[in-house]
Amino acid sequence: MTLRERLRGMRLDTTPLRESRDFRLLFVAGTVFYFGAMVSYVAIPYQLYTETGSNFAVGALGIVELVPLLFFGLYGGALADHVDRRRMLIWTAVAQVVLTGVLAANAFAEDPQVWLIYVVGGLHAAASAMQRPSKEALEPRTVRHDQIAAANALSSFGMQIGLLVGPAVGGLLVASVGIGWCFVVDVSGLLVATTLFVVLRPYPHAGETTPPSLQGIGEGIRYAVGRRDLLGTYLVDIAAMLMAMPVVLFPALAADVFARPELLGMLYSAETVGAIAATATSGWASRVHHHGRAVVIAALCYGAAIALMGVAPNLYVAAVLLACAGAADMVSGIFRSTIWNQTIPDGMRGRLAGIEMLSYSVGPLGGQTRAGLVADAWSVRASITSGGILCVVGVAATAAWLRDFWSYDSRTDEHAVAERAAREAAAQPPQP
């Protein structure tokens, strides 16, 4: 194979976008959704701070949002395995349109109410948590089984574009025309996403469904814990985020360690830039079958990059290492999603997506707390470097303990084979 062919093979595989109308709709909806959400992500903390002058008031919003995120994530996952997932997307999107509209009206008011921001923030978190399991469960149904890895990469690419561009646009709007217009932009994106959800084709459940209940949620948890390959994906992600999540230390790193506070934005955007670069060159991912090893190796690289960032000689080197960490984290995420979507039965996919939300939420929250405590007790550099080292140790220990996860092969794994056969059977025309 020539170098040119190898480089061509690394390009982002856009086959799902070309071949699947409904995947295109979900891709565009997800991209504009994340873009609008990140515009509001800039506006809400800024509005809280300007209204109260309190950093605690800003941080308290995260606590308000966490409880509904955890509860409704699990319940939304159970609902996604029973009700029409397309309708769940539509109605939860409508709820987010209304709630964001309330934030816009409050921002344009002469005397904005702080309590209303907290109430709407909690309700918005609940609606978002209810929506995500249905989207995660529906997306694999829109593409062929062998296109799932490429679809995961494309969805991540759209999300990262929103994560990169949204905050920049939000900052410009806050500085030029005011906070309220950030919410107007978010509402516009949500309306576009809602319209795209409406025109999706129906995707009825393939078999008998389980009504949402505590018993059904418990069944999903037991399924996740009982499969060591799935358990490995959750534990690796939690280890990486719990031990090596340095975002809370970026202001201190820029201002106190490197004495370059004007370059703080570079630290915040570096990981996203690395993630986009990794996604744009992810064509090779579809040719990898040992997904467990790919997750482990990528997570080890993430921890190593964070550890090195703690001893970086200047902010520019730190930003490059952060970009490497972001690229490694994205590769890990692509293969984790591929394992989930290629092996979890359709009737369990919503509940497992809800459990996935827990791992995404608990790890970063605990990681920010760990980083801050260690930095105060030791130093900023020591907190970052020790976190990266602990990440490497934790991921390596997980791989050594869960050998089924390390040896996972999509061609021979019993769950992957069964799900592939089920999808192929469902795609066959009925016999006369």
C-alpha angles and dihedrals in degrees: 000000000000124000090250091055091048091052091048089052091057094058118111108275106237096178094114090054092051098044106034121062093189093049088053089053092050091045094053092042092051093047096051090041093056092042092055093042091054092049088056090042087067095042102050099055090042092051092048092050095047092048097045108018087220127124088197090058089056093048092046090067089067090055091049091052097044099069097053089041092058098040099041092040090064094039092045089053091053090048091049089060092054113029132054104288093205091057090048089056092049099047096042088049090051089051090052091049091054094044094048088047088057089053089051093050090048092050092051092048119104091238110029114206115233094198089058091058090057094046094048091043091057093046091046091052089052093051092047092048090050091051103047100066091053092050092046091048095044100047097071089053090063096061138047117270093250091052096058095098091050091046091052091052092049093049090050090049092054091047093050091051088055092046091052101042100033099067092046091052091044092053092050092049093049091051097043113030106007143261096287093066090058088064091046089057090048092050090050091053091047091051090053091049092047091052091051091050089053093057094049115114116251116264107196119197113271096227144356113328134215116237113234111270141132087262091054092048090049089051090056092049092050090049092051094047093043093058107072093197091058092042088056092056092053096044094047091052093047091048092052096046097038095050105029109033104125102167095107089059096054096097092050091043093053098039105033107023101037098019090224105116091158089068095054091110090061090063093049093051100038097083092048091050090052091048092052091049091051092048093047090056097040098110089111092062093080090061094055117093103173094077096164092058090047091054092048096046092047091049090049089052090049092054092045092051092050091048091052091046088063090063097037112140094223142005095262093058089045090054092050091051090048089053089052089050091050091050092050092047091051092051089050090049094050093054094042089054091046092054090049096047097042097048111029114092114242092244091060100036098094095051091046090050088055090052089048088057089058092056090048092050104040097046099054094040092052091040093057090050093049093048093050095047094048092046091053093046097041120003141293093255093047092050092053096043095044090049092054092049092048089050091055091048093047095048093046091049091050092051091048092049098043101049091166088062094048093048096044111140118183091211095059108019108120094226094048091048092049094048092047090052092047092052092047091050092049090051093055116099114248116268117246 
